């Protein structure tokens, strides 16, 4: 790249939330079995970091493995516990009917924390965790992060972290409602609306 006079548009920054075993580590129940024939049976979550002009922000979404829809998310200036508990409460408020739900994550400290795990118990959600250092165990949400960075972060210039947050919210809405997923043949929201009445 140097010889050709090329420069990367954005330095790739990876956020690592693993701090060792600080709480309870859940078994890998999902075990890369991402397919499901109903909504709200398998959810996936993780945290990614974005750096804009020296300022950081953190995106924490929940994705439904059924149609790939981002059903809840939070954006925070620090990778704190409130970020993931707020996201989880929003998701469960939007879907009070959930039963037999598995929520999969990595072994990040947020997901080992007793407060987060108490919320899972409150909502009767079964916790699943990837094996340490195996990002493919949570491939669906890693794929979403990759798409967001490829289609939003790496190809645009942002005036500030506030500008990025605004455009990130717009991108998530676009991803849910307009962006065509090849395996669905339509957007996640369109797929849900088309199939929700036929699902028992």
N, C-alpha and C positions, 0 to 999 in steps of 0.2 A: 504493500500500500504506500509505503514511503517513497519507493522508486517511482511509482505511478502518480505521486502527488495527491493521493487520496486520504481523506480523513473520515473517521467514523462520525455519524451525526450525533450520537449520544453514547457516553460510556455506560455500559451495562452494570447496574448495581444490584447485588443480591442481598436480601435481608435474611438473616439466620436467627430464628427465635429459640433454637435449642440451647438450653443451659444445663443439660444433664437432667437426671431424674430428680425433680424437686417436689413431685406429688405422685399421683397414681397414673401409670401408663396403661392405656387400654389395649386390648388385643386387636389385631388387624382383621376385623370381621369382614370388611369389604373384600380384601385380598384381590384387588384388581377386577372384581366382578362388578363392573359399573352399570351394566344393563339392568333395566327395570321396566316393567310394563305399566306402572302407575306413577302418578306424581306423588311427591311427599313421602316416598319410601326410602330414598337414599339421597342425602344431602352431602355436599362437600364444602370445606372451608379452609382458608389459609390467609396469610398476610403477605403483602408485597410492599416494598419501599420504593419511593420515587424521589429523586433529587433534582430540584429546579433552582438554578442560580444560588446554590449553597443552602437552600432551605429544603427540608425533608417533609414528606407526608407519607402516610401509611393507609393502604386500602385493605379493608377486611370484608370480603363478601361471603355470602352463602349461595351456592349454586345447586339447583336441583338436577341430579344426574339423569332424570327422565327426559327432559327436553333441553338441558343446558341453560336454563333461565336463571339469571341472577335475581333471587327472590328477596334478598335483603343485603344491605351493605352499610358500612360506616367508614368515614374518612377522618383520620386523626393526625395531629401534628407530632404525636409521640406514640410509640407502640405499647400503649398501656392496656391494662385489663379491661377498663371501661369500654374500649373500642370493640372488643369481642363480645362482651356481655350485652351491650346496646344492640349490636347486630343480631344476636340470638333472640333477644326479647322482641325486636321488631318482626323477625321472621315468624315467631310463634304467635304473635298477636294477629298477623295477617292470615295465619293458617291454624286456627284453634281446633280444627277437626283432625289434626295429625294423629295417627296411631301407627305403631310398629315402625317407627322411623329410626333409621341409622344415620348419625352425623359423623362423617369421616374427616380427619385432619392429620397433620403431622404430629410430632411429639413436642411441639413448641411449648414454652412455659405457660402460655395463656391457657392451653387446653389441659394441662396437668393441674392447674390451680383449683383448689377446693371450691372457690366461689363459682367458677364456670361449671364444674362438674355437679355442683348442687343445683344449678339451673337446669342442666340436662335431666336430672332426676325429677325436678319439679314438673317438667314438661313431658316426662315419661319417654325420653329419647335415649336410645342406646348409643354409646360412644364407641367409635372405631378409630384406630390410629395407624398410620403408616409405620413401617419398620424404619429405624434410624438410618438416615442417609439414602433412602430410596424414594426419590421424587416421583418415579413412575407409579408408585402406589397411590398417588393423588393426582394422576395425570390429567383428569378433566379440568380441575381448577387451574393447574399449571398451564394448560392449553389456553384457558381464558386469559390468564395474565400475559402469556406470550402474544396473543392476538391484540390485546389492549396496547401493549408496548409497541408492537409492530405497526399498528394502524393509527395510533394516537401519539404516543410519547416520542418515538424515534424520528418521526417525519415532520414534526411541527416545532416551531419556536414559541415559547411561552414568555409573556411579559413578567410573570411572577408566579409564585406557588398558588396564589389565589386564582389567577387565570387558569392554571392547569386544573385545579379542583373543579372549577366551573365546567370546563370542557370534558373532564372525566365523567361528571354526572350526565352530561349530554351524550357521551359515548356509551355509557351503560344503558341509557334509554334507547339509543340506536341499536345497540347489540341485542337487547331484548325484543324490540318491536319491529325492526326493519331489516336487520342483517340476516341474510338467508344462510341457514346451516345446511350443509349438503346432505347430511344423514336424515334431516327432516323434510327438506324441500321447501322450507319456509322459515320464518323467524320463530324463536322459542315461544313468544306470546301468541302468535297466530296458531301454532301447533296446539298450545294449551286450549285456546278458545275453540278450536275445531274438534278436539277430542274429549273435552271435559264432560260433555253431556253423555258420551257413550261409555264412560268409565264407571264401573260399579263400585 
